[in-house]
Amino acid sequence: MDYELVQLEEKKVAGLKIRTSNTDPQMVEEIGAIWQRFYGDGVHASLTGKKNDKCIGLYSDYENGATGAYDVMVGCEVEAAVAQPELVETKIIAAGNYAKFIVKGDVKQAIGDFWMKLWGMELDRKFGSDFEEYQSGEDMANAEIHVYISLN
């Protein structure tokens, strides 16, 4: 898979969070459910200080690389000093070096295929903050998703 090395500045993300792992048989359903809650319960609409209209799927706080538990947050990038509604959590995506991948296709299928391929790659991963940034204005069957993987 092709990627570009990029340097990112710190970002603040606000949204809903769960903890899961790649070995959890319910992982796919749990991640799907948090996306459903994010939109269905009006969380997306309630966020204040959004920097843009892109949504982010953030993976962080890895317990043991790809084999342990990690946090999944569904949210949006927000202004640093803005307060958020109750039940909304915030996380910081650290500044640093990232591998940037561009994924195109059906949201569920393309992103699932991407992660399966990524796990087989020889990247010097930091397991800090990895995230999917869903580009605005795309339909779910033909989306463009920018995926950033933190590097050492």
C-alpha positions in Angstrom: 0.0 0.0 0.0 1.3 3.4 -0.9 1.6 6.1 1.7 3.1 9.6 2.3 5.1 10.6 5.3 3.6 13.7 6.9 4.2 15.9 9.9 1.0 16.8 11.8 0.3 19.4 14.4 -1.6 18.6 17.6 -5.4 18.2 17.1 -8.2 18.1 19.7 -11.0 15.6 19.0 -14.4 15.6 20.8 -16.8 12.7 20.6 -17.8 9.3 22.1 -15.3 6.7 23.2 -15.3 2.9 23.9 -12.5 0.5 24.7 -12.1 -2.7 22.7 -9.4 -5.0 21.2 -8.8 -6.8 17.9 -9.4 -10.1 19.8 -12.9 -9.0 21.0 -15.4 -11.0 19.0 -17.8 -8.0 19.3 -15.2 -5.4 18.1 -16.8 -4.7 14.7 -20.3 -4.4 16.2 -19.1 -2.2 19.0 -17.3 0.2 16.6 -20.4 0.2 14.4 -22.6 1.0 17.4 -20.5 3.9 18.5 -20.8 5.5 15.0 -24.6 4.9 15.2 -24.8 6.6 18.5 -22.6 9.5 17.4 -25.1 10.4 14.6 -28.3 8.8 15.8 -28.2 10.4 19.3 -27.4 13.8 17.9 -23.8 13.9 19.4 -22.4 15.1 16.0 -24.8 18.0 15.8 -24.2 19.0 19.5 -20.4 19.4 19.2 -19.3 23.0 19.5 -16.3 24.6 17.9 -15.9 22.1 15.0 -12.9 23.1 12.9 -14.4 21.4 9.8 -17.1 19.0 8.7 -14.9 15.9 8.6 -15.5 13.1 11.1 -12.7 11.2 12.8 -12.3 7.6 13.9 -9.5 7.8 16.5 -7.6 4.8 17.9 -5.4 5.5 20.9 -4.2 4.4 24.3 -2.9 1.1 23.0 -2.3 -1.4 25.8 0.1 -3.7 23.8 0.3 -2.6 20.2 -2.1 -4.3 17.9 -2.7 -7.3 20.2 -4.0 -5.5 23.3 -6.9 -3.2 24.2 -7.2 0.3 22.8 -9.7 3.2 22.9 -11.9 4.0 19.9 -13.3 7.5 19.7 -15.7 8.7 17.0 -15.8 12.5 16.8 -14.7 15.7 15.1 -11.7 18.0 15.4 -12.7 21.0 17.6 -11.1 24.2 18.8 -8.9 23.6 21.9 -10.6 26.0 24.3 -14.3 25.2 23.6 -16.4 23.4 26.2 -18.4 20.3 25.0 -21.8 18.9 25.9 -22.1 16.4 28.8 -21.1 12.8 27.9 -18.8 14.0 25.2 -15.1 13.2 25.8 -12.0 14.9 24.3 -8.7 13.5 23.3 -5.5 15.0 21.9 -3.9 13.6 18.7 -0.2 14.3 19.3 1.9 16.2 16.9 4.4 14.1 15.1 5.3 11.9 12.2 2.5 9.9 10.5 2.1 7.7 7.5 -0.8 9.0 5.5 -2.9 6.6 3.4 -5.8 7.5 1.1 -8.5 4.9 1.1 -11.4 5.0 -1.4 -14.6 2.9 -1.7 -17.4 1.7 0.5 -16.8 3.0 4.0 -17.2 -0.3 5.9 -15.5 -2.6 3.3 -12.7 -0.3 2.3 -11.7 0.6 5.8 -11.9 -3.0 7.0 -9.7 -4.1 4.1 -7.2 -1.3 4.8 -6.7 -2.3 8.5 -6.3 -6.0 7.5 -3.5 -5.0 5.1 -1.9 -2.5 7.5 -1.5 -5.2 10.2 0.7 -7.1 7.7 2.9 -4.1 6.9 6.4 -3.5 8.3 5.8 0.1 9.6 7.7 1.5 12.6 4.4 2.2 14.4 4.3 4.3 17.5 0.9 3.0 18.6 0.1 6.6 19.7 -2.8 8.1 17.9 -3.9 6.5 14.7 -7.0 8.0 13.0 -9.3 7.9 10.0 -10.4 11.2 8.7 -13.6 10.9 6.6 -13.6 13.6 3.9 -16.8 15.6 3.7 -19.3 15.5 0.8 -18.8 11.8 0.0 -21.5 9.1 -0.1 -21.0 6.0 2.0 -20.5 3.7 -1.0 -17.8 5.9 -2.6 -16.0 7.6 0.2 -12.5 9.0 0.5 -10.9 8.4 3.8 -7.5 9.7 4.9 -5.9 7.3 7.4 -3.0 8.5 9.6 -0.8 6.0 11.4 1.6 7.4 14.1 5.3 6.5 13.5 8.3 6.5 15.8 
